[in-house]
Structures are given as C-alpha cells and as structure tokens.
Amino acid sequence: MDNMITSALTGVENKVWSSIRYYYEINAWFPKNVVFVSSKSFDALKPGTRNMVLKAAADAETRGWLASQALATSATEELRQNGVRIERIPADLDQEIKRMGEKFSREWVRSVGNEANDIFVPYYLQQ
C-alpha cells in the first residue's frame, strides 16, 4: 500500500491527484504561525499600548484561524475537482488517533515537567 500524510493544501501544491485517488480527512494538524515578543519589552509598554497590542494579536489570531480553515476547505475542494475522493476515516480509527495524540501529549508533559502545563492547559481550554 502506498500512502502519505499531508494537508489538503500540500496535496494541491504537489498535484497529488496524478497518483493519489483517496484523501482521508483526519485533521491531524493545521499549520500555525507564532509571533514571540520579549516579556521585558512588552511589560515596558504603557498599559494602553499593551492593550492595543493584545487586541491586535487577538484579532490577528481570529483572522488566522478563519484563513486557515478557508484554505483547508478550498484545497480540499480542489482535490475533489481533480478526481480525488474525499472521505472521513472510520470512527474507531479516528478515536484511536486521538487516543495516541493524548498519550504522546501526556508523555511530553511528563518529560518537560510542570512548565508544560503553561502551554497545554490554555491550549486544551480553547478546544
């Protein structure tokens, strides 16, 4: 069996329809961009400026998630238009993939220590 794990967008960029007949949406990941800021510099901003930066960041995050979803949807449709059958994986396999993800996440948290909770807890609260 030949297979590959890819996003719909990468599938379109690589014109996989010449060799791939089925695309199973597992939503394993969505590409993300991150902006880092120096805490020292951020904390030095006046409160009004800090609030404007936080609002701009929240607005950008909303736009980014919407753009990511729109791109995934349009790329999936382009795969379909080029003859690729779009299907979901069986529910039991979907659950198994989620279970493995949770297992790997727990292992990572254990290896990193309590600081990992600063990343994971807010992430999972948003889900």
N, CA, C and O atoms as CSV, one atom per row, in Angstrom:
chain,resi,resn,atom,element,x,y,z
A,1,MET,N,N,0.843,-1.158,0.000
A,1,MET,CA,C,0.000,0.000,0.000
A,1,MET,C,C,0.896,1.231,0.000
A,1,MET,O,O,1.819,1.332,0.809
A,2,ASP,N,N,0.631,2.148,-0.888
A,2,ASP,CA,C,1.313,3.434,-0.901
A,2,ASP,C,C,0.404,4.448,-0.230
A,2,ASP,O,O,-0.801,4.478,-0.475
A,3,ASN,N,N,0.997,5.281,0.622
A,3,ASN,CA,C,0.212,6.330,1.256
A,3,ASN,C,C,1.122,7.460,1.669
A,3,ASN,O,O,2.348,7.349,1.627
A,4,MET,N,N,0.500,8.545,2.069
A,4,MET,CA,C,1.245,9.690,2.565
A,4,MET,C,C,0.348,10.442,3.527
A,4,MET,O,O,-0.877,10.373,3.423
A,5,ILE,N,N,0.946,11.154,4.455
A,5,ILE,CA,C,0.201,12.034,5.340
A,5,ILE,C,C,0.529,13.446,4.903
A,5,ILE,O,O,1.691,13.850,4.858
A,6,THR,N,N,-0.518,14.188,4.582
A,6,THR,CA,C,-0.323,15.543,4.093
A,6,THR,C,C,-1.556,16.366,4.403
A,6,THR,O,O,-2.622,15.828,4.702
A,7,SER,N,N,-1.401,17.647,4.330
A,7,SER,CA,C,-2.564,18.525,4.409
A,7,SER,C,C,-3.165,18.623,3.009
A,7,SER,O,O,-2.509,18.312,2.015
A,8,ALA,N,N,-4.412,19.055,2.950
A,8,ALA,CA,C,-5.040,19.244,1.640
A,8,ALA,C,C,-4.246,20.249,0.817
A,8,ALA,O,O,-4.056,20.060,-0.384
A,9,LEU,N,N,-3.783,21.315,1.459
A,9,LEU,CA,C,-3.033,22.348,0.744
A,9,LEU,C,C,-1.750,21.793,0.136
A,9,LEU,O,O,-1.444,22.072,-1.023
A,10,THR,N,N,-0.998,21.014,0.905
A,10,THR,CA,C,0.223,20.419,0.363
A,10,THR,C,C,-0.119,19.438,-0.757
A,10,THR,O,O,0.623,19.317,-1.731
A,11,GLY,N,N,-1.240,18.742,-0.614
A,11,GLY,CA,C,-1.691,17.855,-1.681
A,11,GLY,C,C,-1.946,18.610,-2.969
A,11,GLY,O,O,-1.585,18.145,-4.050
A,12,VAL,N,N,-2.570,19.781,-2.855
A,12,VAL,CA,C,-2.823,20.615,-4.040
A,12,VAL,C,C,-1.510,21.137,-4.605
A,12,VAL,O,O,-1.273,21.072,-5.811
A,13,GLU,N,N,-0.659,21.656,-3.722
A,13,GLU,CA,C,0.621,22.204,-4.184
A,13,GLU,C,C,1.449,21.161,-4.934
A,13,GLU,O,O,2.193,21.502,-5.853
A,14,ASN,N,N,1.322,19.900,-4.548
A,14,ASN,CA,C,2.081,18.826,-5.184
A,14,ASN,C,C,1.281,18.048,-6.224
A,14,ASN,O,O,1.745,17.037,-6.750
A,15,LYS,N,N,0.076,18.530,-6.514
A,15,LYS,CA,C,-0.780,17.903,-7.528
A,15,LYS,C,C,-0.837,16.388,-7.355
A,15,LYS,O,O,-0.558,15.628,-8.281
A,16,VAL,N,N,-1.206,15.968,-6.138
A,16,VAL,CA,C,-1.197,14.540,-5.819
A,16,VAL,C,C,-2.237,13.742,-6.592
A,16,VAL,O,O,-2.176,12.512,-6.602
A,17,TRP,N,N,-3.178,14.399,-7.231
A,17,TRP,CA,C,-4.221,13.678,-7.959
A,17,TRP,C,C,-3.668,12.849,-9.102
A,17,TRP,O,O,-4.371,11.993,-9.638
A,18,SER,N,N,-2.419,13.086,-9.488
A,18,SER,CA,C,-1.831,12.253,-10.542
A,18,SER,C,C,-1.504,10.848,-10.021
A,18,SER,O,O,-1.355,9.914,-10.808
A,19,SER,N,N,-1.391,10.698,-8.696
A,19,SER,CA,C,-1.060,9.377,-8.156
A,19,SER,C,C,-1.923,8.959,-6.959
A,19,SER,O,O,-1.895,7.794,-6.562
A,20,ILE,N,N,-2.670,9.871,-6.392
A,20,ILE,CA,C,-3.491,9.584,-5.205
A,20,ILE,C,C,-4.966,9.641,-5.588
A,20,ILE,O,O,-5.414,10.605,-6.207
A,21,ARG,N,N,-5.701,8.630,-5.228
A,21,ARG,CA,C,-7.133,8.577,-5.567
A,21,ARG,C,C,-8.040,8.902,-4.393
A,21,ARG,O,O,-9.190,9.295,-4.589
A,22,TYR,N,N,-7.530,8.742,-3.158
A,22,TYR,CA,C,-8.338,8.967,-1.956
A,22,TYR,C,C,-7.606,9.910,-1.005
A,22,TYR,O,O,-6.389,9.832,-0.837
A,23,TYR,N,N,-8.371,10.794,-0.396
A,23,TYR,CA,C,-7.850,11.691,0.643
A,23,TYR,C,C,-8.769,11.546,1.844
A,23,TYR,O,O,-9.966,11.825,1.770
A,24,TYR,N,N,-8.186,11.105,2.950
A,24,TYR,CA,C,-8.964,10.912,4.173
A,24,TYR,C,C,-8.689,12.080,5.109
A,24,TYR,O,O,-7.553,12.301,5.527
A,25,GLU,N,N,-9.726,12.812,5.429
A,25,GLU,CA,C,-9.572,13.960,6.321
A,25,GLU,C,C,-9.447,13.473,7.765
A,25,GLU,O,O,-10.402,12.958,8.346
A,26,ILE,N,N,-8.265,13.644,8.323
A,26,ILE,CA,C,-8.086,13.279,9.725
A,26,ILE,C,C,-7.814,14.514,10.587
A,26,ILE,O,O,-7.784,14.425,11.815
A,27,ASN,N,N,-7.617,15.656,9.944
A,27,ASN,CA,C,-7.365,16.910,10.670
A,27,ASN,C,C,-6.286,16.734,11.732
A,27,ASN,O,O,-6.466,17.123,12.886
A,28,ALA,N,N,-5.178,16.152,11.333
A,28,ALA,CA,C,-4.085,15.890,12.266
A,28,ALA,C,C,-3.386,17.177,12.694
A,28,ALA,O,O,-2.854,17.258,13.801
A,29,TRP,N,N,-3.387,18.162,11.835
A,29,TRP,CA,C,-2.728,19.418,12.179
A,29,TRP,C,C,-3.194,20.514,11.237
A,29,TRP,O,O,-3.676,20.262,10.133
A,30,PHE,N,N,-3.034,21.715,11.709
A,30,PHE,CA,C,-3.215,22.890,10.873
A,30,PHE,C,C,-1.958,23.717,11.041
A,30,PHE,O,O,-1.525,23.959,12.168
A,31,PRO,N,N,-1.362,24.157,9.938
A,31,PRO,CA,C,-0.156,24.987,10.061
A,31,PRO,C,C,-0.454,26.233,10.902
A,31,PRO,O,O,-1.530,26.823,10.798
A,32,LYS,N,N,0.495,26.614,11.718
A,32,LYS,CA,C,0.329,27.768,12.591
A,32,LYS,C,C,1.550,28.663,12.491
A,32,LYS,O,O,2.672,28.188,12.320
A,33,ASN,N,N,1.323,29.945,12.598
A,33,ASN,CA,C,2.398,30.913,12.697
A,33,ASN,C,C,2.350,31.499,14.104
A,33,ASN,O,O,1.273,31.699,14.666
A,34,VAL,N,N,3.506,31.767,14.659
A,34,VAL,CA,C,3.586,32.277,16.018
A,34,VAL,C,C,4.462,33.512,16.021
A,34,VAL,O,O,5.478,33.569,15.327
A,35,VAL,N,N,4.063,34.498,16.807
A,35,VAL,CA,C,4.869,35.703,17.000
A,35,VAL,C,C,5.319,35.722,18.450
A,35,VAL,O,O,4.505,35.576,19.362
A,36,PHE,N,N,6.595,35.899,18.658
A,36,PHE,CA,C,7.148,35.991,20.002
A,36,PHE,C,C,7.493,37.436,20.298
A,36,PHE,O,O,7.844,38.203,19.401
A,37,VAL,N,N,7.390,37.794,21.554
A,37,VAL,CA,C,7.751,39.143,21.968
A,37,VAL,C,C,8.555,39.038,23.267
A,37,VAL,O,O,8.324,38.146,24.084
A,38,SER,N,N,9.456,39.920,23.434
A,38,SER,CA,C,10.237,39.976,24.662
A,38,SER,C,C,9.327,40.415,25.807
A,38,SER,O,O,8.704,41.474,25.733
A,39,SER,N,N,9.248,39.617,26.851
A,39,SER,CA,C,8.431,39.990,28.022
A,39,SER,C,C,8.890,41.317,28.598
A,39,SER,O,O,8.074,42.152,28.988
A,40,LYS,N,N,10.185,41.505,28.647
A,40,LYS,CA,C,10.730,42.747,29.203
A,40,LYS,C,C,10.271,43.950,28.383
A,40,LYS,O,O,9.859,44.965,28.945
A,41,SER,N,N,10.340,43.841,27.064
A,41,SER,CA,C,9.896,44.946,26.202
A,41,SER,C,C,8.388,45.137,26.279
A,41,SER,O,O,7.907,46.269,26.332
A,42,PHE,N,N,7.642,44.042,26.286
A,42,PHE,CA,C,6.183,44.126,26.355
A,42,PHE,C,C,5.743,44.753,27.672
A,42,PHE,O,O,4.874,45.625,27.690
A,43,ASP,N,N,6.337,44.313,28.765
A,43,ASP,CA,C,5.982,44.849,30.083
A,43,ASP,C,C,6.348,46.323,30.217
A,43,ASP,O,O,5.768,47.036,31.036
A,44,ALA,N,N,7.315,46.786,29.412
A,44,ALA,CA,C,7.728,48.190,29.474
A,44,ALA,C,C,6.747,49.120,28.750
A,44,ALA,O,O,6.817,50.339,28.909
A,45,LEU,N,N,5.841,48.555,27.964
A,45,LEU,CA,C,4.853,49.384,27.257
A,45,LEU,C,C,3.869,49.993,28.239
A,45,LEU,O,O,3.596,49.433,29.301
A,46,LYS,N,N,3.344,51.148,27.866
A,46,LYS,CA,C,2.289,51.762,28.671
A,46,LYS,C,C,1.061,50.854,28.616
A,46,LYS,O,O,0.845,50.184,27.606
A,47,PRO,N,N,0.261,50.816,29.667
A,47,PRO,CA,C,-0.906,49.924,29.696
A,47,PRO,C,C,-1.826,50.075,28.477
A,47,PRO,O,O,-2.306,49.068,27.955
A,48,GLY,N,N,-2.078,51.272,28.021
A,48,GLY,CA,C,-2.935,51.469,26.850
A,48,GLY,C,C,-2.336,50.845,25.596
A,48,GLY,O,O,-3.045,50.227,24.801
A,49,THR,N,N,-1.035,51.008,25.425
A,49,THR,CA,C,-0.342,50.435,24.270
A,49,THR,C,C,-0.345,48.913,24.364
A,49,THR,O,O,-0.574,48.220,23.372
A,50,ARG,N,N,-0.088,48.400,25.568
A,50,ARG,CA,C,-0.106,46.946,25.784
A,50,ARG,C,C,-1.474,46.375,25.411
A,50,ARG,O,O,-1.560,45.334,24.760
A,51,ASN,N,N,-2.536,47.055,25.823
A,51,ASN,CA,C,-3.891,46.592,25.489
A,51,ASN,C,C,-4.147,46.620,23.985
A,51,ASN,O,O,-4.800,45.724,23.449
A,52,MET,N,N,-3.633,47.648,23.301
A,52,MET,CA,C,-3.796,47.711,21.844
A,52,MET,C,C,-3.060,46.558,21.171
A,52,MET,O,O,-3.570,45.966,20.219
A,53,VAL,N,N,-1.863,46.236,21.662
A,53,VAL,CA,C,-1.095,45.122,21.094
A,53,VAL,C,C,-1.845,43.807,21.323
A,53,VAL,O,O,-1.942,42.984,20.413
A,54,LEU,N,N,-2.375,43.606,22.528
A,54,LEU,CA,C,-3.128,42.392,22.822
A,54,LEU,C,C,-4.383,42.286,21.962
A,54,LEU,O,O,-4.723,41.198,21.497
A,55,LYS,N,N,-5.073,43.402,21.746
A,55,LYS,CA,C,-6.267,43.385,20.895
A,55,LYS,C,C,-5.879,43.063,19.461
A,55,LYS,O,O,-6.540,42.255,18.809
A,56,ALA,N,N,-4.815,43.683,18.960
A,56,ALA,CA,C,-4.356,43.400,17.591
A,56,ALA,C,C,-3.968,41.924,17.465
A,56,ALA,O,O,-4.244,41.295,16.444
A,57,ALA,N,N,-3.336,41.377,18.492
A,57,ALA,CA,C,-2.946,39.959,18.466
A,57,ALA,C,C,-4.176,39.060,18.442
A,57,ALA,O,O,-4.219,38.084,17.693
A,58,ALA,N,N,-5.174,39.386,19.259
A,58,ALA,CA,C,-6.406,38.579,19.288
A,58,ALA,C,C,-7.127,38.652,17.946
A,58,ALA,O,O,-7.630,37.643,17.451
A,59,ASP,N,N,-7.178,39.843,17.360
A,59,ASP,CA,C,-7.817,39.991,16.044
A,59,ASP,C,C,-7.060,39.201,14.979
A,59,ASP,O,O,-7.671,38.553,14.130
A,60,ALA,N,N,-5.734,39.258,15.027
A,60,ALA,CA,C,-4.915,38.517,14.058
A,60,ALA,C,C,-5.113,37.011,14.232
A,60,ALA,O,O,-5.161,36.270,13.250
A,61,GLU,N,N,-5.226,36.566,15.472
A,61,GLU,CA,C,-5.446,35.139,15.712
A,61,GLU,C,C,-6.778,34.690,15.108
A,61,GLU,O,O,-6.855,33.637,14.474
A,62,THR,N,N,-7.809,35.482,15.304
A,62,THR,CA,C,-9.123,35.155,14.735
A,62,THR,C,C,-9.053,35.096,13.213
A,62,THR,O,O,-9.544,34.151,12.596
A,63,ARG,N,N,-8.436,36.116,12.615
A,63,ARG,CA,C,-8.294,36.126,11.151
A,63,ARG,C,C,-7.476,34.934,10.674
A,63,ARG,O,O,-7.795,34.327,9.652
A,64,GLY,N,N,-6.420,34.598,11.413
A,64,GLY,CA,C,-5.556,33.483,11.026
A,64,GLY,C,C,-6.292,32.153,11.030
A,64,GLY,O,O,-6.155,31.365,10.094
A,65,TRP,N,N,-7.079,31.894,12.085
A,65,TRP,CA,C,-7.836,30.640,12.139
A,65,TRP,C,C,-8.870,30.581,11.025
A,65,TRP,O,O,-9.058,29.530,10.412
A,66,LEU,N,N,-9.541,31.695,10.757
A,66,LEU,CA,C,-10.528,31.720,9.674
A,66,LEU,C,C,-9.862,31.486,8.322
A,66,LEU,O,O,-10.382,30.748,7.484
A,67,ALA,N,N,-8.713,32.116,8.115
A,67,ALA,CA,C,-7.988,31.945,6.851
A,67,ALA,C,C,-7.498,30.509,6.704
A,67,ALA,O,O,-7.564,29.941,5.614
A,68,SER,N,N,-7.013,29.924,7.780
A,68,SER,CA,C,-6.538,28.542,7.740
A,68,SER,C,C,-7.670,27.598,7.369
A,68,SER,O,O,-7.493,26.712,6.533
A,69,GLN,N,N,-8.826,27.780,7.982
A,69,GLN,CA,C,-9.974,26.918,7.682
A,69,GLN,C,C,-10.441,27.117,6.237
A,69,GLN,O,O,-10.751,26.149,5.543
A,70,ALA,N,N,-10.489,28.376,5.788
A,70,ALA,CA,C,-10.915,28.645,4.412
A,70,ALA,C,C,-9.961,28.005,3.416
A,70,ALA,O,O,-10.393,27.445,2.408
A,71,LEU,N,N,-8.675,28.086,3.694
A,71,LEU,CA,C,-7.681,27.498,2.792
A,71,LEU,C,C,-7.794,25.975,2.776
A,71,LEU,O,O,-7.691,25.357,1.716
A,72,ALA,N,N,-8.006,25.370,3.941
A,72,ALA,CA,C,-8.170,23.916,4.001
A,72,ALA,C,C,-9.399,23.496,3.211
A,72,ALA,O,O,-9.365,22.498,2.491
A,73,THR,N,N,-10.482,24.251,3.342
A,73,THR,CA,C,-11.724,23.935,2.627
A,73,THR,C,C,-11.542,24.067,1.122
A,73,THR,O,O,-11.957,23.188,0.367
A,74,SER,N,N,-10.924,25.158,0.681
A,74,SER,CA,C,-10.753,25.353,-0.764
A,74,SER,C,C,-9.765,24.334,-1.345
A,74,SER,O,O,-9.949,23.873,-2.471
A,75,ALA,N,N,-8.728,23.983,-0.592
A,75,ALA,CA,C,-7.771,22.984,-1.075
A,75,ALA,C,C,-8.435,21.611,-1.176
A,75,ALA,O,O,-8.192,20.870,-2.129
A,76,THR,N,N,-9.270,21.276,-0.198
A,76,THR,CA,C,-9.983,20.002,-0.249
A,76,THR,C,C,-10.899,19.965,-1.465
A,76,THR,O,O,-10.993,18.946,-2.148
A,77,GLU,N,N,-11.565,21.066,-1.727
A,77,GLU,CA,C,-12.445,21.129,-2.898
A,77,GLU,C,C,-11.637,20.999,-4.192
A,77,GLU,O,O,-12.091,20.363,-5.143
A,78,GLU,N,N,-10.454,21.590,-4.232
A,78,GLU,CA,C,-9.613,21.457,-5.437
A,78,GLU,C,C,-9.168,20.008,-5.642
A,78,GLU,O,O,-9.110,19.528,-6.774
A,79,LEU,N,N,-8.856,19.316,-4.551
A,79,LEU,CA,C,-8.540,17.896,-4.674
A,79,LEU,C,C,-9.730,17.158,-5.281
A,79,LEU,O,O,-9.568,16.356,-6.201
A,80,ARG,N,N,-10.922,17.433,-4.765
A,80,ARG,CA,C,-12.145,16.785,-5.249
A,80,ARG,C,C,-12.356,17.083,-6.744
A,80,ARG,O,O,-12.675,16.183,-7.520
A,81,GLN,N,N,-12.178,18.332,-7.133
A,81,GLN,CA,C,-12.378,18.723,-8.533
A,81,GLN,C,C,-11.383,18.034,-9.468
A,81,GLN,O,O,-11.622,17.914,-10.669
A,82,ASN,N,N,-10.274,17.588,-8.903
A,82,ASN,CA,C,-9.268,16.894,-9.714
A,82,ASN,C,C,-9.356,15.378,-9.580
A,82,ASN,O,O,-8.404,14.664,-9.896
A,83,GLY,N,N,-10.498,14.894,-9.111
A,83,GLY,CA,C,-10.762,13.464,-9.121
A,83,GLY,C,C,-10.385,12.693,-7.870
A,83,GLY,O,O,-10.507,11.468,-7.851
A,84,VAL,N,N,-9.931,13.370,-6.828
A,84,VAL,CA,C,-9.590,12.681,-5.591
A,84,VAL,C,C,-10.864,12.523,-4.762
A,84,VAL,O,O,-11.610,13.483,-4.572
A,85,ARG,N,N,-11.106,11.317,-4.276
A,85,ARG,CA,C,-12.277,11.077,-3.411
A,85,ARG,C,C,-11.942,11.514,-1.999
A,85,ARG,O,O,-10.948,11.073,-1.423
A,86,ILE,N,N,-12.774,12.380,-1.445
A,86,ILE,CA,C,-12.566,12.897,-0.098
A,86,ILE,C,C,-13.457,12.108,0.852
A,86,ILE,O,O,-14.675,12.053,0.678
A,87,GLU,N,N,-12.838,11.501,1.854
A,87,GLU,CA,C,-13.601,10.694,2.802
A,87,GLU,C,C,-13.082,10.926,4.212
A,87,GLU,O,O,-11.962,11.397,4.408
A,88,ARG,N,N,-13.908,10.588,5.181
A,88,ARG,CA,C,-13.501,10.596,6.586
A,88,ARG,C,C,-13.042,9.188,6.938
A,88,ARG,O,O,-13.480,8.209,6.334
A,89,ILE,N,N,-12.171,9.101,7.905
A,89,ILE,CA,C,-11.741,7.788,8.362
A,89,ILE,C,C,-12.830,7.199,9.252
A,89,ILE,O,O,-13.658,7.937,9.786
A,90,PRO,N,N,-12.836,5.887,9.416
A,90,PRO,CA,C,-13.829,5.265,10.303
A,90,PRO,C,C,-13.713,5.821,11.728
A,90,PRO,O,O,-12.623,6.178,12.173
A,91,ALA,N,N,-14.837,5.890,12.432
A,91,ALA,CA,C,-14.891,6.475,13.778
A,91,ALA,C,C,-13.923,5.793,14.736
A,91,ALA,O,O,-13.300,6.467,15.556
A,92,ASP,N,N,-13.781,4.464,14.652
A,92,ASP,CA,C,-12.882,3.780,15.577
A,92,ASP,C,C,-11.423,4.153,15.330
A,92,ASP,O,O,-10.645,4.263,16.277
A,93,LEU,N,N,-11.047,4.347,14.069
A,93,LEU,CA,C,-9.684,4.781,13.770
A,93,LEU,C,C,-9.475,6.226,14.227
A,93,LEU,O,O,-8.412,6.565,14.746
A,94,ASP,N,N,-10.467,7.060,14.038
A,94,ASP,CA,C,-10.402,8.450,14.493
A,94,ASP,C,C,-10.171,8.494,16.005
A,94,ASP,O,O,-9.335,9.260,16.482
A,95,GLN,N,N,-10.903,7.682,16.750
A,95,GLN,CA,C,-10.740,7.628,18.209
A,95,GLN,C,C,-9.345,7.133,18.578
A,95,GLN,O,O,-8.736,7.643,19.518
A,96,GLU,N,N,-8.842,6.158,17.854
A,96,GLU,CA,C,-7.508,5.623,18.138
A,96,GLU,C,C,-6.435,6.677,17.896
A,96,GLU,O,O,-5.491,6.789,18.679
A,97,ILE,N,N,-6.566,7.441,16.835
A,97,ILE,CA,C,-5.603,8.515,16.552
A,97,ILE,C,C,-5.647,9.552,17.662
A,97,ILE,O,O,-4.600,10.018,18.111
A,98,LYS,N,N,-6.844,9.923,18.113
A,98,LYS,CA,C,-6.966,10.887,19.214
A,98,LYS,C,C,-6.357,10.327,20.491
A,98,LYS,O,O,-5.687,11.048,21.231
A,99,ARG,N,N,-6.588,9.043,20.752
A,99,ARG,CA,C,-6.026,8.413,21.941
A,99,ARG,C,C,-4.495,8.447,21.899
A,99,ARG,O,O,-3.850,8.714,22.912
A,100,MET,N,N,-3.918,8.175,20.725
A,100,MET,CA,C,-2.461,8.222,20.586
A,100,MET,C,C,-1.961,9.649,20.802
A,100,MET,O,O,-0.940,9.853,21.459
A,101,GLY,N,N,-2.664,10.632,20.259
A,101,GLY,CA,C,-2.277,12.025,20.455
A,101,GLY,C,C,-2.275,12.406,21.927
A,101,GLY,O,O,-1.359,13.078,22.402
A,102,GLU,N,N,-3.300,11.978,22.642
A,102,GLU,CA,C,-3.359,12.257,24.081
A,102,GLU,C,C,-2.214,11.569,24.817
A,102,GLU,O,O,-1.623,12.147,25.729
A,103,LYS,N,N,-1.902,10.337,24.424
A,103,LYS,CA,C,-0.795,9.595,25.043
A,103,LYS,C,C,0.522,10.323,24.814
A,103,LYS,O,O,1.302,10.504,25.749
A,104,PHE,N,N,0.777,10.742,23.575
A,104,PHE,CA,C,2.023,11.445,23.269
A,104,PHE,C,C,2.082,12.776,24.006
A,104,PHE,O,O,3.148,13.196,24.456
A,105,SER,N,N,0.939,13.438,24.129
A,105,SER,CA,C,0.897,14.704,24.860
A,105,SER,C,C,1.252,14.492,26.330
A,105,SER,O,O,2.042,15.254,26.888
A,106,ARG,N,N,0.682,13.474,26.960
A,106,ARG,CA,C,0.991,13.176,28.371
A,106,ARG,C,C,2.475,12.858,28.534
A,106,ARG,O,O,3.113,13.311,29.484
A,107,GLU,N,N,3.018,12.079,27.603
A,107,GLU,CA,C,4.444,11.741,27.685
A,107,GLU,C,C,5.303,12.994,27.586
A,107,GLU,O,O,6.293,13.132,28.304
A,108,TRP,N,N,4.926,13.897,26.703
A,108,TRP,CA,C,5.688,15.135,26.541
A,108,TRP,C,C,5.609,15.967,27.804
A,108,TRP,O,O,6.623,16.491,28.267
A,109,VAL,N,N,4.406,16.098,28.372
A,109,VAL,CA,C,4.242,16.871,29.604
A,109,VAL,C,C,5.104,16.272,30.712
A,109,VAL,O,O,5.763,17.007,31.448
A,110,ARG,N,N,5.106,14.946,30.839
A,110,ARG,CA,C,5.939,14.296,31.871
A,110,ARG,C,C,7.425,14.579,31.640
A,110,ARG,O,O,8.173,14.779,32.596
A,111,SER,N,N,7.852,14.595,30.378
A,111,SER,CA,C,9.279,14.799,30.109
A,111,SER,C,C,9.705,16.252,30.313
A,111,SER,O,O,10.852,16.521,30.670
A,112,VAL,N,N,8.785,17.185,30.086
A,112,VAL,CA,C,9.116,18.608,30.224
A,112,VAL,C,C,8.976,19.066,31.667
A,112,VAL,O,O,9.783,19.856,32.159
A,113,GLY,N,N,7.956,18.570,32.335
A,113,GLY,CA,C,7.710,18.996,33.710
A,113,GLY,C,C,6.534,19.951,33.779
A,113,GLY,O,O,5.784,20.112,32.816
A,114,ASN,N,N,6.387,20.574,34.924
A,114,ASN,CA,C,5.222,21.422,35.176
A,114,ASN,C,C,5.093,22.604,34.219
A,114,ASN,O,O,3.985,23.081,33.974
A,115,GLU,N,N,6.223,23.086,33.670
A,115,GLU,CA,C,6.132,24.212,32.728
A,115,GLU,C,C,5.283,23.859,31.509
A,115,GLU,O,O,4.684,24.738,30.890
A,116,ALA,N,N,5.235,22.582,31.168
A,116,ALA,CA,C,4.440,22.146,30.016
A,116,ALA,C,C,2.972,22.475,30.215
A,116,ALA,O,O,2.255,22.728,29.247
A,117,ASN,N,N,2.520,22.475,31.459
A,117,ASN,CA,C,1.122,22.813,31.728
A,117,ASN,C,C,0.802,24.250,31.342
A,117,ASN,O,O,-0.342,24.556,31.007
A,118,ASP,N,N,1.800,25.144,31.385
A,118,ASP,CA,C,1.584,26.532,30.966
A,118,ASP,C,C,1.218,26.606,29.489
A,118,ASP,O,O,0.557,27.549,29.054
A,119,ILE,N,N,1.649,25.609,28.723
A,119,ILE,CA,C,1.331,25.543,27.299
A,119,ILE,C,C,0.060,24.742,27.077
A,119,ILE,O,O,-0.852,25.186,26.379
A,120,PHE,N,N,0.005,23.570,27.671
A,120,PHE,CA,C,-1.085,22.635,27.386
A,120,PHE,C,C,-2.432,23.054,27.961
A,120,PHE,O,O,-3.449,22.953,27.275
A,121,VAL,N,N,-2.458,23.514,29.185
A,121,VAL,CA,C,-3.748,23.823,29.810
A,121,VAL,C,C,-4.492,24.901,29.028
A,121,VAL,O,O,-5.658,24.686,28.695
A,122,PRO,N,N,-3.885,26.056,28.716
A,122,PRO,CA,C,-4.636,27.047,27.929
A,122,PRO,C,C,-5.032,26.528,26.551
A,122,PRO,O,O,-6.106,26.866,26.052
A,123,TYR,N,N,-4.174,25.705,25.925
A,123,TYR,CA,C,-4.480,25.159,24.606
A,123,TYR,C,C,-5.735,24.294,24.678
A,123,TYR,O,O,-6.647,24.455,23.866
A,124,TYR,N,N,-5.785,23.382,25.640
A,124,TYR,CA,C,-6.933,22.483,25.737
A,124,TYR,C,C,-8.185,23.187,26.214
A,124,TYR,O,O,-9.287,22.741,25.896
A,125,LEU,N,N,-8.059,24.260,26.959
A,125,LEU,CA,C,-9.233,25.013,27.377
A,125,LEU,C,C,-9.902,25.696,26.179
A,125,LEU,O,O,-11.108,25.946,26.198
A,126,GLN,N,N,-9.113,25.999,25.135
A,126,GLN,CA,C,-9.655,26.629,23.924
A,126,GLN,C,C,-10.354,25.633,23.015
A,126,GLN,O,O,-11.150,26.034,22.166
A,127,GLN,N,N,-10.079,24.356,23.170
A,127,GLN,CA,C,-10.634,23.339,22.273
A,127,GLN,C,C,-12.096,23.137,22.466
A,127,GLN,O,O,-12.701,22.312,21.781
